[in-house]
Amino acid sequence: MNFIERDNFLIGFRPEQFVPIELCRENSDLQIFSFDIARVEYLGAEQQLYGTVKGNKGEQKVIASIDSGTHVEMEPGKTYSFAVLKKQLRFFDKETGLRIDPPPR
């Protein structure tokens, strides 16, 4: 699970839900992040992309997992737009780590 710190809560999402924006179908219900890729690891059936996104505490490490059959070139040292469907986001209290309801938008 990836966690991004915001105000008094954490946003959580799974690596397989964190995908390049160009792979998202026309959907306005996305949370978009700028993902600075540091390393790409090819594991046969999938690619693991390691890098950072910006949170309240500066850059925070995250992982994306993309099916190897998906033809999207990602290069270390570059920044890409990645997204997660808002319905797939999970929210956690920063102090206790317990899951909470989504904050009002």
ROZA-215683 format. One record per residue (C-alpha): residue number from 1; residue in one letter; x, y, z. Coordinates in Angstrom, 2 decimals, padded with zeros to 5 digits. Example, Ala and Ser with C-alpha at 12.3 -4.5 7.8 and 13.67 -1.06 7.14 Angstrom:
// residues 2
resi:1, resn:a, x:012.30, y:-004.50, z:007.80;
resi:2, resn:s, x:013.67, y:-001.06, z:007.14;
//
This chain:
// residues 105
resi:1, resn:m, x:000.00, y:000.00, z:000.00;
resi:2, resn:n, x:001.24, y:003.47, z:-000.88;
resi:3, resn:f, x:000.64, y:006.31, z:001.56;
resi:4, resn:i, x:000.71, y:010.05, z:000.86;
resi:5, resn:e, x:000.56, y:012.46, z:003.78;
resi:6, resn:r, x:-002.00, y:015.27, z:003.61;
resi:7, resn:d, x:-002.91, y:017.67, z:006.41;
resi:8, resn:n, x:-004.02, y:015.43, z:009.31;
resi:9, resn:f, x:-004.63, y:012.22, z:007.33;
resi:10, resn:l, x:-002.97, y:009.75, z:004.96;
resi:11, resn:i, x:-004.20, y:008.82, z:001.50;
resi:12, resn:g, x:-003.64, y:005.14, z:000.70;
resi:13, resn:f, x:-003.82, y:003.22, z:-002.58;
resi:14, resn:r, x:-002.50, y:-000.03, z:-003.98;
resi:15, resn:p, x:000.42, y:-000.08, z:-006.47;
resi:16, resn:e, x:-001.73, y:-001.74, z:-009.17;
resi:17, resn:q, x:-004.29, y:001.09, z:-008.89;
resi:18, resn:f, x:-001.65, y:003.78, z:-009.53;
resi:19, resn:v, x:-001.44, y:004.01, z:-013.33;
resi:20, resn:p, x:-000.20, y:006.39, z:-016.03;
resi:21, resn:i, x:-002.89, y:008.93, z:-016.90;
resi:22, resn:e, x:-002.92, y:007.80, z:-020.54;
resi:23, resn:l, x:-004.15, y:004.36, z:-019.42;
resi:24, resn:c, x:-007.18, y:005.85, z:-017.66;
resi:25, resn:r, x:-010.39, y:005.74, z:-019.58;
resi:26, resn:e, x:-012.18, y:009.05, z:-019.99;
resi:27, resn:n, x:-013.04, y:009.58, z:-016.34;
resi:28, resn:s, x:-013.22, y:012.83, z:-014.43;
resi:29, resn:d, x:-013.25, y:011.09, z:-011.04;
resi:30, resn:l, x:-009.47, y:010.71, z:-010.78;
resi:31, resn:q, x:-006.89, y:011.78, z:-008.22;
resi:32, resn:i, x:-003.86, y:012.84, z:-010.26;
resi:33, resn:f, x:-000.28, y:012.83, z:-008.99;
resi:34, resn:s, x:003.06, y:013.88, z:-010.51;
resi:35, resn:f, x:005.23, y:010.77, z:-010.21;
resi:36, resn:d, x:009.01, y:011.18, z:-010.38;
resi:37, resn:i, x:010.30, y:007.76, z:-011.46;
resi:38, resn:a, x:013.62, y:006.70, z:-009.95;
resi:39, resn:r, x:013.78, y:003.05, z:-011.05;
resi:40, resn:v, x:011.95, y:000.62, z:-013.34;
resi:41, resn:e, x:012.11, y:-003.09, z:-012.63;
resi:42, resn:y, x:010.85, y:-005.64, z:-015.17;
resi:43, resn:l, x:009.50, y:-008.78, z:-013.50;
resi:44, resn:g, x:008.15, y:-010.76, z:-016.44;
resi:45, resn:a, x:004.40, y:-010.31, z:-016.09;
resi:46, resn:e, x:004.67, y:-006.80, z:-014.66;
resi:47, resn:q, x:006.80, y:-003.72, z:-014.28;
resi:48, resn:q, x:007.46, y:-002.19, z:-010.89;
resi:49, resn:l, x:008.03, y:001.57, z:-011.00;
resi:50, resn:y, x:009.66, y:003.13, z:-007.94;
resi:51, resn:g, x:009.68, y:006.85, z:-007.31;
resi:52, resn:t, x:008.22, y:009.74, z:-005.38;
resi:53, resn:v, x:005.21, y:012.04, z:-005.27;
resi:54, resn:k, x:004.90, y:015.23, z:-003.30;
resi:55, resn:g, x:003.06, y:015.20, z:000.02;
resi:56, resn:n, x:002.93, y:017.54, z:003.01;
resi:57, resn:k, x:006.30, y:016.24, z:004.22;
resi:58, resn:g, x:008.04, y:016.71, z:000.87;
resi:59, resn:e, x:008.62, y:013.80, z:-001.45;
resi:60, resn:q, x:007.16, y:010.46, z:-000.43;
resi:61, resn:k, x:008.11, y:007.10, z:-001.90;
resi:62, resn:v, x:005.51, y:005.16, z:-003.86;
resi:63, resn:i, x:005.40, y:002.12, z:-006.13;
resi:64, resn:a, x:003.34, y:001.54, z:-009.27;
resi:65, resn:s, x:002.75, y:-001.93, z:-010.67;
resi:66, resn:i, x:001.87, y:-002.11, z:-014.38;
resi:67, resn:d, x:001.10, y:-005.18, z:-016.44;
resi:68, resn:s, x:003.99, y:-005.89, z:-018.84;
resi:69, resn:g, x:001.49, y:-006.33, z:-021.68;
resi:70, resn:t, x:000.70, y:-002.65, z:-021.37;
resi:71, resn:h, x:002.89, y:-000.76, z:-023.80;
resi:72, resn:v, x:003.85, y:002.42, z:-021.98;
resi:73, resn:e, x:007.49, y:003.48, z:-021.90;
resi:74, resn:m, x:008.60, y:004.89, z:-018.57;
resi:75, resn:e, x:012.13, y:006.19, z:-018.02;
resi:76, resn:p, x:013.92, y:006.74, z:-014.72;
resi:77, resn:g, x:014.68, y:010.39, z:-014.06;
resi:78, resn:k, x:011.49, y:011.64, z:-015.69;
resi:79, resn:t, x:008.19, y:012.85, z:-014.24;
resi:80, resn:y, x:004.85, y:011.46, z:-015.43;
resi:81, resn:s, x:001.19, y:012.07, z:-014.57;
resi:82, resn:f, x:-000.27, y:009.07, z:-012.76;
resi:83, resn:a, x:-003.79, y:008.66, z:-011.41;
resi:84, resn:v, x:-005.95, y:006.63, z:-009.06;
resi:85, resn:l, x:-009.73, y:006.43, z:-009.25;
resi:86, resn:k, x:-011.07, y:008.41, z:-006.29;
resi:87, resn:k, x:-013.29, y:005.48, z:-005.29;
resi:88, resn:q, x:-010.12, y:003.37, z:-004.84;
resi:89, resn:l, x:-008.50, y:005.82, z:-002.41;
resi:90, resn:r, x:-008.48, y:004.90, z:001.27;
resi:91, resn:f, x:-008.04, y:007.41, z:004.08;
resi:92, resn:f, x:-006.28, y:006.88, z:007.40;
resi:93, resn:d, x:-005.81, y:008.93, z:010.53;
resi:94, resn:k, x:-002.20, y:010.11, z:010.63;
resi:95, resn:e, x:-001.89, y:009.65, z:014.40;
resi:96, resn:t, x:-003.55, y:006.24, z:014.90;
resi:97, resn:g, x:-003.23, y:004.67, z:011.45;
resi:98, resn:l, x:-006.91, y:003.68, z:011.61;
resi:99, resn:r, x:-009.09, y:003.98, z:008.54;
resi:100, resn:i, x:-011.35, y:007.03, z:008.45;
resi:101, resn:d, x:-014.11, y:008.40, z:006.23;
resi:102, resn:p, x:-012.94, y:010.51, z:003.30;
resi:103, resn:p, x:-012.50, y:014.16, z:004.25;
resi:104, resn:p, x:-015.01, y:016.61, z:002.75;
resi:105, resn:r, x:-013.89, y:018.05, z:-000.59;
//
